[in-house]
């Protein structure tokens, strides 16, 4: 009879673990969808030299 009890305890632990995983997964999904998406616009990047003034001139 103790083996049945142990099996039940094991099964309950397995079910609890599965629920915890599902909750974590759902939370990560929510965090992912609620995260502000920062789109980087390359046109507003101050480090890009759009005039190409830093290029080495080969027209000499």
GUNU-884634 format. One record per residue: residue number from 1; residue in three letters; chain; z, x, y of N, C-alpha, C, O in turn. Coordinates in nm, 3 decimals, padded with zeros to 5 digits. Atoms other than C-alpha are relative to their C-alpha. Last residue first. Example, Ala and Ser with C-alpha at 12.3 -4.5 7.8 and 13.67 -1.06 7.14 Angstrom:
REM GUNU-884634
+-----+-----+----+---------+---------+---------+---------+---------+---------+---------+---------+---------+---------+---------+---------+
|   i |  aa | ch |     n.z |     n.x |     n.y |    ca.z |    ca.x |    ca.y |     c.z |     c.x |     c.y |     o.z |     o.x |     o.y |
+-----+-----+----+---------+---------+---------+---------+---------+---------+---------+---------+---------+---------+---------+---------+
|   2 | SER |  A | -00.006 | -00.082 | -00.119 |  00.714 |  01.367 | -00.106 |  00.073 | -00.077 |  00.109 |  00.090 | -00.026 |  00.220 |
|   1 | ALA |  A |  00.000 |  00.089 | -00.119 |  00.780 |  01.230 | -00.450 |  00.000 |  00.090 |  00.120 |  00.066 |  00.194 |  00.118 |
+-----+-----+----+---------+---------+---------+---------+---------+---------+---------+---------+---------+---------+---------+---------+
//
This chain:
REM GUNU-884634
+-----+-----+----+---------+---------+---------+---------+---------+---------+---------+---------+---------+---------+---------+---------+
|   i |  aa | ch |     n.z |     n.x |     n.y |    ca.z |    ca.x |    ca.y |     c.z |     c.x |     c.y |     o.z |     o.x |     o.y |
+-----+-----+----+---------+---------+---------+---------+---------+---------+---------+---------+---------+---------+---------+---------+
|  60 | UNK |  A |  00.003 | -00.115 | -00.089 | -05.665 |  04.412 |  06.174 | -00.128 |  00.067 | -00.003 | -00.148 |  00.166 |  00.066 |
|  59 | UNK |  A |  00.122 |  00.008 | -00.079 | -05.724 |  04.073 |  06.010 | -00.019 |  00.123 |  00.088 | -00.110 |  00.124 |  00.170 |
|  58 | UNK |  A |  00.094 | -00.089 |  00.068 | -05.466 |  04.135 |  05.736 | -00.134 |  00.001 |  00.072 | -00.234 |  00.051 |  00.019 |
|  57 | UNK |  A |  00.140 |  00.023 | -00.035 | -05.181 |  03.996 |  05.943 | -00.090 |  00.100 | -00.071 | -00.069 |  00.221 | -00.062 |
|  56 | UNK |  A |  00.061 | -00.128 | -00.034 | -04.850 |  04.001 |  05.770 | -00.148 | -00.024 |  00.024 | -00.218 | -00.080 | -00.061 |
|  55 | UNK |  A |  00.093 | -00.054 |  00.099 | -04.699 |  03.656 |  05.782 | -00.058 |  00.131 |  00.048 | -00.073 |  00.154 |  00.168 |
|  54 | UNK |  A | -00.060 | -00.111 |  00.071 | -04.394 |  03.590 |  05.998 | -00.091 |  00.061 | -00.105 | -00.051 |  00.153 | -00.176 |
|  53 | UNK |  A | -00.008 | -00.118 | -00.086 | -04.577 |  03.381 |  06.253 |  00.061 |  00.120 | -00.071 |  00.052 |  00.232 | -00.022 |
|  52 | UNK |  A |  00.038 | -00.117 |  00.079 | -04.681 |  03.129 |  05.988 |  00.004 |  00.128 |  00.084 | -00.074 |  00.220 |  00.061 |
|  51 | UNK |  A |  00.105 | -00.068 | -00.077 | -04.658 |  02.850 |  06.245 | -00.050 |  00.125 | -00.071 | -00.147 |  00.188 | -00.026 |
|  50 | UNK |  A |  00.124 |  00.077 |  00.012 | -04.465 |  02.623 |  06.003 | -00.115 |  00.065 |  00.074 | -00.231 |  00.030 |  00.048 |
|  49 | UNK |  A |  00.080 | -00.037 | -00.117 | -04.190 |  02.879 |  05.962 | -00.136 | -00.066 | -00.012 | -00.225 | -00.016 | -00.081 |
|  48 | UNK |  A |  00.143 | -00.010 |  00.028 | -03.958 |  02.709 |  05.717 | -00.073 |  00.030 |  00.130 | -00.058 | -00.041 |  00.230 |
|  47 | UNK |  A |  00.030 | -00.133 |  00.054 | -03.590 |  02.787 |  05.769 | -00.147 |  00.019 | -00.031 | -00.191 |  00.130 | -00.061 |
|  46 | UNK |  A |  00.018 | -00.099 | -00.107 | -03.539 |  02.491 |  06.004 | -00.036 |  00.139 | -00.053 | -00.078 |  00.225 |  00.025 |
|  45 | UNK |  A | -00.069 | -00.122 |  00.039 | -03.603 |  02.239 |  05.723 | -00.025 |  00.108 |  00.105 | -00.139 |  00.150 |  00.126 |
|  44 | UNK |  A | -00.113 | -00.018 | -00.091 | -03.702 |  01.910 |  05.888 |  00.079 |  00.127 | -00.034 |  00.184 |  00.151 |  00.025 |
|  43 | UNK |  A |  00.048 | -00.010 | -00.137 | -04.050 |  01.906 |  05.734 |  00.114 |  00.024 |  00.098 |  00.091 |  00.079 |  00.206 |
|  42 | UNK |  A |  00.039 | -00.137 | -00.033 | -03.904 |  01.987 |  05.393 | -00.049 |  00.016 |  00.144 | -00.042 |  00.125 |  00.199 |
|  41 | UNK |  A |  00.132 |  00.008 | -00.062 | -03.723 |  01.651 |  05.382 | -00.041 |  00.142 |  00.041 |  00.021 |  00.199 |  00.131 |
|  40 | UNK |  A |  00.025 | -00.110 | -00.091 | -03.437 |  01.680 |  05.138 | -00.143 | -00.009 |  00.051 | -00.240 | -00.005 | -00.026 |
|  39 | UNK |  A |  00.136 | -00.049 |  00.016 | -03.338 |  01.353 |  04.985 | -00.025 |  00.106 |  00.105 |  00.001 |  00.085 |  00.224 |
|  38 | UNK |  A |  00.040 | -00.078 | -00.117 | -02.968 |  01.307 |  04.961 | -00.138 |  00.055 | -00.027 | -00.156 |  00.148 | -00.106 |
|  37 | UNK |  A |  00.111 | -00.091 |  00.030 | -02.899 |  01.031 |  04.713 | -00.044 |  00.068 |  00.129 | -00.091 |  00.004 |  00.223 |
|  36 | UNK |  A |  00.104 |  00.000 | -00.103 | -02.562 |  00.885 |  04.782 | -00.107 |  00.103 | -00.031 | -00.079 |  00.222 | -00.048 |
|  35 | UNK |  A |  00.005 | -00.127 | -00.073 | -02.380 |  00.850 |  04.453 | -00.110 | -00.006 |  00.105 | -00.223 | -00.047 |  00.075 |
|  34 | UNK |  A | -00.062 |  00.016 | -00.131 | -02.335 |  00.486 |  04.358 | -00.004 |  00.127 |  00.083 |  00.026 |  00.125 |  00.203 |
|  33 | UNK |  A |  00.076 |  00.097 | -00.079 | -02.585 |  00.496 |  04.070 |  00.057 | -00.015 |  00.140 | -00.017 | -00.046 |  00.233 |
|  32 | UNK |  A |  00.136 | -00.050 | -00.020 | -02.443 |  00.819 |  03.922 | -00.080 | -00.095 |  00.090 | -00.155 | -00.049 |  00.177 |
|  31 | UNK |  A | -00.007 | -00.111 | -00.095 | -02.084 |  00.715 |  03.967 | -00.139 |  00.051 |  00.034 | -00.167 |  00.086 |  00.149 |
|  30 | UNK |  A | -00.031 |  00.057 | -00.132 | -02.158 |  00.383 |  03.798 |  00.004 |  00.109 |  00.106 | -00.051 |  00.092 |  00.215 |
|  29 | UNK |  A |  00.121 |  00.070 | -00.043 | -02.328 |  00.559 |  03.506 |  00.021 | -00.060 |  00.138 | -00.067 | -00.054 |  00.223 |
|  28 | UNK |  A |  00.098 | -00.102 | -00.043 | -02.039 |  00.803 |  03.478 | -00.126 | -00.066 |  00.052 | -00.185 | -00.020 |  00.151 |
|  27 | UNK |  A | -00.048 | -00.055 | -00.127 | -01.796 |  00.509 |  03.469 | -00.097 |  00.105 |  00.054 | -00.127 |  00.107 |  00.173 |
|  26 | UNK |  A |  00.025 |  00.101 | -00.104 | -01.998 |  00.331 |  03.201 |  00.042 |  00.052 |  00.136 | -00.027 |  00.029 |  00.236 |
|  25 | UNK |  A |  00.144 |  00.007 | -00.020 | -02.003 |  00.645 |  02.986 | -00.035 | -00.098 |  00.112 | -00.119 | -00.068 |  00.197 |
|  24 | UNK |  A |  00.040 | -00.122 | -00.071 | -01.631 |  00.695 |  03.032 | -00.148 | -00.002 |  00.034 | -00.189 |  00.032 |  00.145 |
|  23 | UNK |  A | -00.050 |  00.012 | -00.138 | -01.564 |  00.334 |  02.937 | -00.041 |  00.121 |  00.082 | -00.083 |  00.108 |  00.197 |
|  22 | UNK |  A |  00.084 |  00.098 | -00.068 | -01.787 |  00.363 |  02.629 |  00.042 | -00.016 |  00.146 | -00.042 | -00.027 |  00.235 |
|  21 | UNK |  A |  00.129 | -00.063 | -00.026 | -01.610 |  00.683 |  02.525 | -00.092 | -00.094 |  00.077 | -00.160 | -00.053 |  00.171 |
|  20 | UNK |  A | -00.021 | -00.098 | -00.106 | -01.270 |  00.519 |  02.563 | -00.132 |  00.068 |  00.037 | -00.161 |  00.089 |  00.155 |
|  19 | UNK |  A | -00.014 |  00.074 | -00.125 | -01.386 |  00.221 |  02.359 |  00.017 |  00.096 |  00.118 | -00.040 |  00.074 |  00.225 |
|  18 | UNK |  A |  00.132 |  00.051 | -00.036 | -01.511 |  00.450 |  02.081 |  00.005 | -00.075 |  00.133 | -00.085 | -00.061 |  00.215 |
|  17 | UNK |  A |  00.079 | -00.114 | -00.047 | -01.180 |  00.638 |  02.075 | -00.137 | -00.046 |  00.048 | -00.186 | -00.002 |  00.152 |
|  16 | UNK |  A | -00.052 | -00.034 | -00.132 | -00.990 |  00.310 |  02.046 | -00.079 |  00.114 |  00.063 | -00.111 |  00.112 |  00.181 |
|  15 | UNK |  A |  00.045 |  00.104 | -00.093 | -01.211 |  00.199 |  01.758 |  00.045 |  00.031 |  00.142 | -00.032 |  00.015 |  00.237 |
|  14 | UNK |  A |  00.144 | -00.017 | -00.015 | -01.156 |  00.528 |  01.575 | -00.055 | -00.100 |  00.102 | -00.136 | -00.065 |  00.188 |
|  13 | UNK |  A |  00.017 | -00.118 | -00.084 | -00.779 |  00.506 |  01.632 | -00.149 |  00.024 |  00.030 | -00.186 |  00.058 |  00.142 |
|  12 | UNK |  A | -00.041 |  00.041 | -00.135 | -00.779 |  00.151 |  01.495 | -00.018 |  00.117 |  00.098 | -00.063 |  00.098 |  00.211 |
|  11 | UNK |  A |  00.105 |  00.085 | -00.054 | -00.976 |  00.268 |  01.190 |  00.032 | -00.041 |  00.144 | -00.056 | -00.041 |  00.230 |
|  10 | UNK |  A |  00.114 | -00.088 | -00.025 | -00.731 |  00.551 |  01.125 | -00.114 | -00.078 |  00.065 | -00.177 | -00.032 |  00.161 |
|   9 | UNK |  A | -00.035 | -00.082 | -00.116 | -00.435 |  00.317 |  01.160 | -00.118 |  00.089 |  00.039 | -00.150 |  00.105 |  00.157 |
|   8 | UNK |  A |  00.002 |  00.089 | -00.116 | -00.599 |  00.069 |  00.922 |  00.030 |  00.078 |  00.128 | -00.035 |  00.058 |  00.231 |
|   7 | UNK |  A |  00.141 |  00.029 | -00.029 | -00.673 |  00.344 |  00.671 | -00.012 | -00.086 |  00.124 | -00.098 | -00.063 |  00.208 |
|   6 | UNK |  A |  00.058 | -00.122 | -00.059 | -00.314 |  00.462 |  00.693 | -00.147 | -00.022 |  00.036 | -00.193 |  00.023 |  00.141 |
|   5 | UNK |  A | -00.054 | -00.012 | -00.136 | -00.187 |  00.107 |  00.635 | -00.061 |  00.122 |  00.070 | -00.098 |  00.114 |  00.187 |
|   4 | UNK |  A |  00.065 |  00.104 | -00.078 | -00.418 |  00.065 |  00.336 |  00.046 |  00.008 |  00.145 | -00.034 | -00.006 |  00.238 |
|   3 | UNK |  A |  00.136 | -00.047 | -00.028 | -00.302 |  00.401 |  00.200 | -00.075 | -00.103 |  00.084 | -00.154 | -00.067 |  00.171 |
|   2 | UNK |  A | -00.001 | -00.086 | -00.117 |  00.059 |  00.291 |  00.238 | -00.140 |  00.049 |  00.034 | -00.170 |  00.074 |  00.151 |
|   1 | UNK |  A |  00.000 |  00.081 | -00.120 |  00.000 |  00.000 |  00.000 |  00.000 |  00.086 |  00.127 | -00.053 |  00.044 |  00.230 |
+-----+-----+----+---------+---------+---------+---------+---------+---------+---------+---------+---------+---------+---------+---------+
//
